């Protein structure tokens, strides 16, 4: 019975390691893809709006100030994001000077 328990625990550890590795790879792929999309967004916006700039920004979840780093449960980097924001800067004098 003890040998079976030890074997099961070893298998559970290996499964946990696999899940963590796959989760990390997933997060890396999401971040890499977001960066590529954000780069293209900036380029297209610059073409459509002369003199303007824009960027996509991943927004983070707000962690309550009362919760210290040691109290936080470990979470993947991507799960800490709550959405995507758009930052836009328009220089009106540049827009009118192109006419």
N, C-alpha and C positions, 0 to 999 in steps of 0.2 A: 504494500500500500504506500509506503514512504517513497519507494522508487518511482511509482506512478506519479505521485505528487511532485517530486523533483523534476521529472521529465515534463510534466505539464507546465510547471513554472518556467522551465527553460524555453519551451515553445512559446509561451506567452511573452517572454522577454524578446524573443526573435520577432514575433509579430509586432510588438510595440516598436522595436527598432525600425522595422520595415515601414510602418505607418508614419513614423517621424521623418524618415528619409523621403518618402513619397510626398508628405506634406511640405517639406522644405523645397523639393523640386517644383511642386505645384506653385508655391509662393514665388519662387524665382521666375517661373514662366509667366505668371501674371504680371509681375513687376516689369520684366523685360518687355512684354507686349504693351503694357501701359506706356512705357517710355517711348516705344516706337510710334504708337498712336499719337502721343503728345507732340512728338517732333513733327510729324506730318500735319497735325492740326495747326501748329505755329506757322509752318511753311504756307499752307493753304490760306490761312487768315491773312498773312502778310501780302499775298497776291490779291486777295479780294478787297482788302482795306488798306490802300496805300497810306503809309505813315502810321499804321496801327500795329500793335503787337498784342498777342494773346497767348495764354498758356493754360494747359490743363493741370490741375493739382489734385492729388489724392488727399482727401480730408480724413483726419484721424478721429477716432472715438475720444470723447473726453473722459478721462479717468478721474473719479472723485479725489479731491485734494486730501481727504482724510485717509485715503488708501495709500500706504507706502509701497515702495518697490518690492519689499520682501513679502508683502501681503498679497500682491497680485498673482493671479494664477498664470502660469506660462501659456502664452497664446502665440499663434503664428503672426508674422508681421502683417500679412494681408488681412487677417481677420480684425486687426486694429483699425482698419480703414472703414469709414462710414459712408463715403460717397466721393464724387468727383466735382470739383469746382472749376470755374472758368475765370481767369483773370484777364481783363482786357484794358489796354491803354490806348486811347485815341488822342492824337495830336490834331486838334481841329484846324489849326493854322496850316498844317501840311495838307489836310484834305482839301481846303479851299484854294490853296496855292497851286494844286494840280489841275484846276479847271481852266 
